[in-house]
Amino acid sequence: MPDTTTVRSYPFGPVHGLVIDPMYFWLQEHEPLARVRMPYGEEGWLLTRYDDVRTVLGDARFSLAAATTRDVPRLTPQRYGGILTDQDPPDHTRLRRLVAKAFTAHRIERLRGHAEQITHDLLDDITTAGPPADLSEALALPLPGLMICELIGVPYADRDQFRDWVGAWMSVTALTPEQRGEYIGQLAAYLTTLAAQRRQHPTDDLLGALVMASEEGDRLTEDEVVQLTLVILAAGYESTASQIANFTYALLTHPDQLALLRSRPDLMPGAVDELMRWVPLLAVADVLPRYALADVELSGGTVRAGEPVLLAKHAANRDSRRYADPDRLDITRDAHGQLGFGHGAHHCLGAHWPEWTSRSRWPRCWNASPIYDWRYRKPNWNGKAAWRYVDPPRSRSHGDQQMDER
């Protein structure tokens, strides 16, 4: 039975670079169903084992929609949520099916050549400017921003303003809530205008495809088109920017893996999965709690109907029950099934880091010292980018000591 008497303050911390707090691994072994309290909302269960997290992600007995009516465990006063993440099947299935008709692999593949060229140009600008190089500002942020403009079909004349709106939306502390809300309103109004134009004059971009997508006569409403576009912006911009920087750092600090990947580019698909497994997308559990609709038995005990669960996917991806020697980065590992972008009905539509940077024409970066002249934005406690240099890794052996401290 789970320990219902101990309620742990969550999130654990402080965060040190890409190192996962050893407390997660202590819980995996001793308390896989852990009672936690976050800064806001009600108490919930924290899941850290791979099999438990994967079960919850794919089990219809756990609901995201139920969270819309509850005081969910959360990091911020406001609850995270969106049009796709606030629904369960069949409502979610309907939207997912219509989005899939627009967000196709063929459409994304057509952008590959342009993406590679933009990447080459950005990297050439870095080498021309000389050291030191800010990877986030010079590559990780502009690349997904430019590609999302291309994907959605934002006119060139509007792209600077569009990036300002998106940047304000992704801002954590630079703007007041009122200022941020004003920018989001302007962005939504702009997307509404673009969508209306596409209904009158269809275009062959993602926004145009969303407007025209249909399934047996069913189409997305104007509000659904705008909200879905905002979801794609949020998911595609911030996570891609963070992981370009994180994956690059991971490879630079594992020179044996970098050398192997450079010599064996055919390993790239598997390397992407392994990097997604090894690198935490967030430094804390999933920001979208799920609620049990019935009593469900997991490895650590029973989650009762009506109780929320928080999924530590980053810890689950390092579960030794699933992966041998899980703390080791190994691009030859079969990491298929990693949970970096979810599983089940809410699996992310776009789940892979672009391969183009691995084929870039700037070997000097890849051969550089891992820390010399590189500034790195690592995730802070809420998963956003923050200025710091990476601290030396800590080992799992600290887990029992931290347990005593808590």
N, C-alpha and C positions, 0 to 999 in steps of 0.2 A: 504494500500500500504506500502511496506517496506520503511524504512528510507534510502534514497540513498545519503544523505548529510553527515552523520556521518560515518567516517571510523575509526574503532578501531584497535589499535595495538594489535597483537596477536602473541604468546599465552599470556594469562593472567598469573599472578603469583605474587610472587614466590609460588612454590608448597610446601605444608606442608603435608608430609606423604601421607596417603590415602585420605586426605580431598580434596574434589572437590571445586575449587574456587567458592565462592558465586556469582560471576559475571554471571556464567552460568545460575543460577536459576533466577537471575534478568532478563536476556535475555529471558528465557522461558516465563516469564509472560508479559514482555513489548516489546520485540523485537526478536521474534522467527526467523526472517530472518535478521541477522545482517551482515553488511558490515565490512570486516576485511582485514587487510594487515599483512602478515607474513614477516619474515626477508628477504625472497627471493621470486621472482615471482610476478605475477599480483594479483590484489585484488580478493576476492571471497566472497561468502555468507557462514556464519557459521550457521548451523542448530542445535538446542538444544532440540527440542521437540521429544518425542518418535515417534509419528505418522509420522512426517515429515522425520525423519531419516530412519525409516522402509520403507516408501514409496520409498525414493531414492535408498535404497539398493536393492529393488526388482523390480524397474521400468526400463524397457528397454530404456526409453527415457533419461536415464542418463548413460553416457559412461565412462569407464575407459580407453579404447583404445584411445579416443580423447586426453587424457592427454599427449600422447607420442609426440604430435606435438605442444604443448603449453608451455608457460613459467609458469608452474604450481605454485600456492602458496605453499611454503615449508619452512622448518626450516633450511635446509642446502643448500650449493651451488649445490650439486648433487640432482637429482630427484630420489625418491624411485620408484622402479618398478621391475617387474619380468615377467617370461613367462606367468603365469596365470593372473597376475594383469594388464598386458598390453593388454589384449584381451577382446573382447565382444563375445557373441554368434554370429554366430555358431562356430567360431574358438575356443573360450574358451570351448564350449560344447564338441567339439571333444577331447580336451586334458583332460578335466574333466572326460569324460567317460572312456578314456583309463587308467587314473590314478586310477579311482575307481575300475577297474578290478584288480589292484595290491594292493591298499590300502584298504583292506577289513576289516570289523569288526572281522571276523574269524581270520585273520592274527594277528591283534592286541591282540585279546583275548588269543591267544596261548602264548603270552609273559607275561601274567598276573602273573603266578607263579614265573617266573624268576624276574620280576619287584618287587614283594613282597619280595623275598629273598634278592635282592640287597638293598631294602629299610631297611629291618631288619638289614642287616650287617652294613650299613652306620650309622644307629641310635645306634647300639651297640658300634661302634667305638667312637661315640660322648660321650656316657655315660661312657665308659672306660677311655677316656681322661679326663673327668671331666670338670667343668666350668672354664672359660666362654666358651660358644659354639658359633661358627660362623655358623649360619644356612645356609647361602648362600654357603660358601666354603665347608662345611662338608656334605650337603645334596642336597640343591636346584640345585647347578651346576653339581655335579658329577652324580646324578641320571638320568636326561635326556640325559647327554652325553653318559653314559654307555648304556642306552636303545636305543638311536639312532644308536650307533655302532651295537647293537644286531639286530635292525630292518633292517638296511641297509645291514648288513653282512660284516662289516669291520673285517678283520683278527685280532686276538689278538695281533700279533706281531706289527701291524701298529697302534694300538689304541692310544698310547701316542702321536705319531706324528699327527694323525688325530685330536685329541682333541686340540693340539696346533694350527693347521690350523683353526679349527672352532673358537677357542677362539680369534685368531687374527682377524678373519672375524667379530666377534661380538664386537670387541674392539671399543670404542668411541674415546679415547684420548691417549691410551698407545703407539700407533704406528703412524708414519707419513702416509699420503695417499699413498705414494710410497711403503712403507713397507707393508701396509695392502693389496695393490693391488698385490704385489708379493706373499703373502701368499694365497690370493684367487686364483691366477693363479695356484699355486702348488696344491691346493685342487681340482680345476677343472680338472687339468691334472691327478691327482690320480683317481678321479671318472671316468674319461674317460677310464683309464686303467682297472679299476674294471668292468665297463660296457662291455668292449671288451672281457674280460675273461668270463663273463656270457653268451655272445653270443656263445662262443665256448663250454663252459661247464655250462649249466643252473644250477642255485641254487634256493633253496626255501626260499629266503629272499626278501625284498622289491625291492632292486635293480635288482635282477634277475627277479622278476615279472614284473617290469617296462620294462625291455628289451624284455620280451616275450609277453607282453600285446598286444592284437590285437582286432580289431572290424571290421568285414567284410573285412579282408585283410589289414586294415590300422594299421600301427605300428608307435611307436614313433621313431624319428630319434635319432642318437647318441647324437646330441646336445640337443635335447629335454629331453632325459633321464637325462643328466647331469644337465641341468637347473632346471628340476623338482625336482631332488634330492637336489639341493641347496635350493630351495624354502621350501622343507620339513624340511631341516636342520634349516633354519632361523626361520620358524614358530614353529617347535617343540622344539627347544632347548631354545631359549631365553624366549619365552612366558611362557613355562612350568616352567623354573627356577624362573622367576619373580613371578609367581602366587603361586608356592609352598610356597615361603617365605611370600608373601602377605596374602595368605589365612590362613597360620599358625598364623601370627600376628593378623589378624582379629579375629580369634577364641580365641586366648589368651587374647585379650582385650575385649572380650565379653564372660566372663566365664559362663554365663547362657546358651548361645548357645552351647558352648563347652561341658558343662555337659550334655545337652540334647542330643547332637550328640553321645557322648560316651555311653549314656544309651540306645539310640535308633539308632543303626547303620543302621536300615532299612530306615532312613531318608536321608542317604547319597546322593542318586541321586538328590533329590530335593535340598539338601544343596549345592551341586555343582552348580546348576543353580543359587541359591540365592547368593552364593559367587561370581559367575561370574557377576551377576547383580550389586552387591554392591561394589566390589573391581574394581577400574579403571584398565583396562589393559594398557592403556596409560594415561598420565597426560594431553594430549592435544587431539585435534580432529584427526580423522583418517589421516594417512600420505598419503593416496591415494585419491586425489580430483577426483570428478566425474564432467563431463561436460554435461550440458543439450543439447540434440539434438533437442529439440523443447521447446516452451514456456510451463511451467508447473506451475500450481497453487498449492501452499502449504498454510499452515495455516497462515503464516505471509505475504503472497503476492505471486507475480509471479517471478519465475526464468526464465529469457529470454534464448532463444537458444544461445549457445556458452558461457554461463557463468558457472564458476566453483562453486561447493558447497563443503564445508568441514563439515564432519559429527562428531559431538561431541557425540559419542556413550556412553561414560561414563556419560555424563549429561542426555542423553535420558533415560538411565537405572534408573535414579533417578527422572523421571518425575511423579509428583503427579497425572497427568491425567491418567496414566497407572497403577501406583502402590500406594496403600494407605500407608501413612506414609513411604515414600520411603527412608528416611535416616536411618531407623531402620533396622538392620540386623536381619532377622527372617528366620531360616532354615525350618520352617514349611510353609512358604509362597509358593504359586504357582508362581514361577518365570519363568515358561516356556514362551519362546518368548523373553527372555532377549537378548540383542544385542551385548554381549561381543565378540562373534566371528562372527558377521555379520549376514546376512540374504540374501536369494535369491541366484542367480547363483554363487556368490563369497563367499558363506558361507564356513568357514574353515572346511577342511576335518576331522580334529581331534579337538574336541571341549570340552573335559572334563578333568578336573584335575584328576589324578589317585586317586582311592579310597583306595589304599593299605596303605597309611600313616595313615589313620584313624584307621586301625586295627593293628598298630605297637605294639611291645611288650616293649615299653618304656613309661609307664605312668608318669614317673617323669617329662618329658618335658611338657606334657599336663597339669600337675597340678602346674607347676611353675608360679611364678609371671610373669606378662606380660612384665616386663622390666628388672627383675633381671638377670644379667649374660647373657643377649641375645643381640647380635649385629645384627642389621637389615639393610639390603640394601633396601632403599625405592626408588621408581622411581623419577628421577629428571625431569627437564622440557622437555626432549626429550624422556622420557619413559625408559631410561637405568638405570641400577642399580648404586647407589651412596652411599657412606658411610655417614650416619647420624643417629641420633636417632629421633624417631618420636615426633613431637611437639603435644601439646594438640589440639584437634579438635576445629575448629571454627564453629559457627552456621550460618545458612542462614541469620540471621538478619543483618549480616554485609554487605549484598548485596547492600542496598541503600547507605550506607556510602562509599563503594568502588566505586559505580557509581559516587558519587559526586567527589571523588578523581580523577577519570579518565576524 
